[in-house]
Amino acid sequence: MKSNNDSTSNKRDGNPSASNPSNDNKSTDNKSADTSVPDASASRERGVIASQIKLNQAMAQAGIRSKTELARKIQEIEGLDKIPRSLVSRVFSQPVDLKSLERVANALSCPTWSLYSNADDVTATSASPSPLATTSDALDSPVTASDPQSESVQQHPGRWKWLVASVAVVIAVAFGIVNQVPEDIAPQKSDIVSSEQGLFHRNVVAVMPIEGDDGQLTYTQMLEEAVASVSTFVPGSGFRYGAALSPPSIISDEKAELVVTGELLKIGKHVLLRLSLYDEEGMSHFWSGHFIASASSTYVRESISSAIEHADKGEATPDTPDWENYKRYVDGLTLLEGERNEAVLLKLSDVLHRVIRQSPDFADAHGTLCNVLVQQHIFSGEKSYLAEAESECERARALNADSPTVLLASSALARKAGDANLAAQYLQQLFARDPDNTAALQLFAEVEVQRFRQSGEEQYIKSAEQALIKAIALEPEQWKLPFTLARVYFFTGQVEKAISWSQEAVQDWEGLETLTNLGTYQFCHGDLADARNTYQHALLVSPEHPVITSNLATLYYYLEQYDDALSVYQKLESEESNQTELFQYWVNLADTYYHLGQIDDARALYLKSLDYLDAILTKGEASDMQKAVRISVYVRLMKIDKALASEALLDTLKKEALALEENKDMLTRFHLSLSWLYMGDKERAIRLKKSIEGSCPGFVASPDFTI
């Protein structure tokens, strides 16, 4: 392709008969009747004004998507050496001679008169202005206007519409020139018109390196592949230029008609990407999206290809925020990379509501808000959060049901609602698009543990383990992955593995969650001194935290230091009296009162815990472990009040216990073993105790086991 130059050849503008513009207005026939007024026509060119609306309509009907393509078609028809860019620009921006308009009309296969401007066009363009002439247009061809007439409008009633149109064009062009600013300060939108053939089909397309891409230009290469797949005008037209060049320079040097590039930001574990398109009229951003850094290359490539295909066809993509609002959203996601607590969730909720106010149709923001509401329900126990979460997830799915963020949130909601199978279905949909999504792999493992605890089928544990090992290989420094794997091993009785992976998690993140779970696993294994040290370390991270304090009190209880245990439990009770989710420590405190002979105090706390357990059982929200605790509390009460030990109640409790016996969860079996011991079935109690003892000897070291 020939480069642009300042040649004075007669084919400068592609017009074989073009003459020097300075000679166009030398005729004295056009002088004003009022000789006292200087002849303005001596330095101005008169001509015909074309309607930009009609020009764009004609281009669309002819399947021409840009001014560059229109100029190329004129070049092909007339056999010109150069593309007549300035000719097309003048027709779109100023009055021209009839011959110039005829050449454009010929390329558009329409009558010349059908492109004339009229008063209706002036009204339409003033309400919704067409793209303005650029400074490069002004340099190629001086801005001209029709010759002002000294006669009044009343003397020439048939000419007033043309005067209005001429003035409008002069104002528009002048405004465009005065307000030209550097492209990076105020980018212009492209005026490209889509057609059935596609935006890139007949344009030479260059790809510039994506700003912020890695050393291997991973994302840029994917962009090249996507562009090359839809750009067929020149074989292999999706080629790349070095970062030293700029998109406008590539276009002005006629090396390409379109330039595609973008910018990339790495925020926490996420990547934020925006793609841009340049043509001779300016630049427009046509797509943006975000990925987890570990996302599969297949998914990222598919997303970029989809963006290019939609742009090629002029099709809309799911709504995303403006760049600053998108950055605000992804910045908010980094809050989830640490430990989750109520303060973090409230802060993220505020960010998401702010994003949604500015971008109400951004599906991922609604999906993330759904997930946050699920977490808030877990912390507070408030049912209203789940109802709000369902509403947000429904909204998100309506906007973009295929979004990984939306599928992840839908799975989290289904899991919390108790439908583990539906939760798994959402995740399988997600894996079909992005099999390496580590957040989804982690959630999938938790769903599989839930299915295991519901069914006892070992296959779910195996798939949970495989998912987490894969996720750890993809994102080895993410503490939540070994943390979750440790929980999987703990729930299946592999306590030594649980301790090992929990220690890995502590190395990556020394926080409340990691230390608390490590202490629990050490306690389970019978390493009571190690457990005590870990809990004390955790209290340095979160002083007076109720769960850790309760666990320390339990250690004293197991060591039969009941006075020390009581002192810690009482302090905890006074500080956390309204925390209904801490029912387990009420049971432990009641047991402590029982061993100290304070029976009335023990009875009151057993009843308090039953109020909570009966309530969640009635609502259908109780887990198997909570059901087992409830049975053991009833049995403890029957030891205190013999009158409660009716045959009817015992039969009911035995049936409920038998229904839970296949559950392999250690905490569930611990409480069932105690219950059968108190209900007189010593053989069954011993069998359940031994099923725990092999992997969790610390649990059965309780002074309550007298067998």
JOTACOR-V694004 format. One record per backbone hydrogen bond with DSSP energy under -1.0 kcal/mol. CO is the residue of the C=O (numbers start at 1). NH is the residue of the N-H. Records with the same first field share a line. If there is no record, write none. Layout:
CO: NH  NH
This chain:
9: 12
15: 18
20: 23
21: 24
28: 31
33: 35
34: 37
38: 40
39: 42
40: 43
48: 96
49: 117
51: 55
52: 56
53: 57
54: 58
55: 59
56: 60
57: 61
58: 62
59: 64
65: 193
66: 70
67: 71
68: 72
69: 73
70: 74
71: 75
72: 76
73: 77
74: 78
75: 79  80
83: 85
84: 88
85: 89
86: 90
87: 91
88: 92
89: 93
90: 94
96: 48
97: 101
98: 102
99: 103
100: 104
101: 105
102: 106
103: 107
104: 108
105: 110
112: 115
113: 116
115: 51
118: 122
119: 123
120: 124
121: 125
122: 126
123: 127
124: 128
134: 138
135: 139
136: 140
137: 141
156: 159
159: 163
160: 164
161: 165
162: 166
163: 167
164: 168
165: 169
166: 170
167: 171
168: 172
169: 173
170: 174
171: 175
172: 176
173: 177
174: 178
175: 179
177: 180
182: 185  186
188: 283
204: 257  258
205: 239
206: 260
207: 241
210: 213
211: 264
214: 217
217: 221
218: 222
219: 223
220: 224
221: 225
222: 226
223: 227
224: 228
225: 229
227: 230  231
234: 237
237: 239
239: 207
242: 245
246: 250
247: 251
248: 252
249: 253
250: 255
251: 254
258: 206
259: 278
260: 208
261: 276
262: 211
263: 274
265: 272
267: 270
269: 293
270: 267
271: 291
272: 265
273: 289
274: 263
275: 286  287
276: 261
277: 284
278: 259
279: 282
282: 279
284: 277
287: 275
289: 273
291: 271
292: 295
296: 300
297: 301
298: 302
299: 303
300: 304
301: 305
302: 306
303: 307
304: 308
305: 309
306: 310
307: 311
308: 312
309: 313
310: 315
312: 199
322: 326
323: 327
324: 328
325: 329
326: 330
327: 331
328: 332
329: 333
332: 335
333: 336
334: 337
341: 345
342: 346
343: 347
344: 348
345: 349
346: 350
347: 351
348: 352
349: 353
350: 354
351: 355
352: 356
353: 357
354: 358
355: 359
359: 362
361: 363
362: 366
363: 367
364: 368
365: 369
366: 370
367: 371
368: 372
369: 373
370: 374
371: 375
372: 376
373: 377
374: 378
375: 379
376: 380
377: 381
383: 387
384: 388
385: 389
386: 390
387: 391
388: 392
389: 393
390: 394
391: 395
392: 396
393: 397
394: 398
395: 399
396: 400
400: 403
403: 407
404: 408
405: 409
406: 410
407: 411
408: 412
409: 413
410: 414
411: 415
412: 416
413: 417
414: 419
415: 418
418: 420
419: 423
420: 424
421: 425
422: 426
423: 427
424: 428
425: 429
426: 430
427: 431
428: 432
430: 433  434
434: 437
437: 441
438: 442
439: 443
440: 444
441: 445
442: 446
443: 447
444: 448
445: 449
446: 450
447: 451
448: 452
449: 453
450: 454
451: 455
452: 456
457: 460
458: 462
459: 463
460: 464
461: 465
462: 466
463: 467
464: 468
465: 469
466: 470
467: 471
468: 472
469: 473
470: 474
471: 475
475: 478
478: 481
479: 483
480: 484
481: 485
482: 486
483: 487
484: 488
485: 489
486: 490
487: 491
489: 494
490: 493
493: 495
494: 498
495: 499
496: 500
497: 501
498: 502
499: 503
500: 504
501: 505
502: 506
503: 507
504: 508
505: 509
509: 511
511: 515
512: 516
513: 517
514: 518
515: 519
516: 520
517: 521
518: 522
519: 523
520: 524
521: 525
522: 527
523: 526
524: 698
526: 528
527: 531
528: 532
529: 533
530: 534
531: 535
532: 536
533: 537
534: 538
535: 539
537: 541
538: 542
542: 545
545: 549
546: 550
547: 551
548: 552
549: 553
550: 554
551: 555
552: 556
553: 557
554: 558
555: 559
556: 561
557: 560
560: 562
561: 565
562: 566
563: 567
564: 568
565: 569
566: 570
567: 571
568: 572
569: 573
570: 574
571: 575
572: 576
576: 579
578: 580
579: 582
583: 587
584: 588
585: 589
586: 590
587: 591
588: 592
589: 593
590: 594
591: 595
592: 596
593: 598
594: 597
597: 599
598: 602
599: 603
600: 604
601: 605
602: 606
603: 607
604: 608
605: 609
606: 610
607: 611
608: 612
609: 613
610: 614
611: 615
612: 616
613: 617
614: 618
615: 619
616: 621
617: 620
623: 627
624: 628
625: 629
626: 630
627: 631
628: 632
629: 633
630: 634
631: 635
632: 636
633: 637
634: 638
635: 639
636: 640
637: 641
641: 644
642: 645
644: 646
646: 650
647: 651
648: 652
649: 653
650: 654
651: 655
652: 656
653: 657
654: 658
655: 659
660: 663
665: 669
666: 670
667: 671
668: 672
669: 673
670: 674
671: 675
672: 676
673: 677
674: 678
675: 679
676: 681
680: 682
681: 685
682: 686
683: 687
684: 688
685: 689
686: 690
687: 691
689: 693
690: 694
692: 695  696
698: 701
702: 705
